[in-house]
Structure formats: C-alpha cells, structure tokens
Amino acid sequence: MFHKSDSSGYKQMLEGIKIKTLVFGEKTLLTEFRLEKESKIPRHSHPHEQTGYLVSGRMLLFIGEETFETEAGDSWSIPGDVEHSAEIIEDSIAVEVFSPVREEYLPDNL
C-alpha cells in the first residue's frame, strides 16, 4: 500500500484530537495524530502495541505509572493492555504504529 501525502481524511476522535490512518498492512497500521494545545486523551488501554514518534510540539505522556514530558523528536513504545493517557502542552503532531491493526482506525472506504 502507498499513500500520497494530502491534507484530507482526518477524523475528529475527541475534542482537539484528530487522527488519520496513513497506511496499513496485515500486521501494522500507521496513523498521524493532530493534537491541539490543552486537549487530553483520557486514560485507556487496548490490546495493541503502540509505538510513536512526536514530530512537533510538546505533551505529557502517562504510561502505566510513569510520566514523560515529550518534545519533538522523542519516541515511545506502549505494550498492549498498559493504561496510558496524554495531556497536550502545545499544538502537536504525532505518528504512531499499532500492532495488530486497529480495525476501528481503518478507512471507511474499504
């Protein structure tokens, strides 16, 4: 699968949180998150391993019992079933890979 960069296709997931699935295969799914300053991703868990990279911005990332103040260039990996959340300090863009594929993040036009 190949995806040509464009500015369409973002879905509002939560207030201040937009997501776009870029590409996916049999075992992984690549997403881009657009995160607005002062928005929050509530504490949650899922069976998918989640590996991310902060392209721009700053945020607090809570993984299990640990807190990380992230800035552009930082990366993380969250094992499946570990609770995590985020508080966005400034407008941010994050790219994340999920394995296995998160079916709820697949594009509607499949």
Secondary structure, DSSP 4 states (H G I P E B T S, - for coil): ------S---EEEETTEEEEEEEE-SS-EEEEEEE-TT-EEEEE--SSEEEEEEEEEEEEEEETTEEEEEETT-EEEE-TT--EEEEEEEEEEEEEEEES--GGGS-TT-
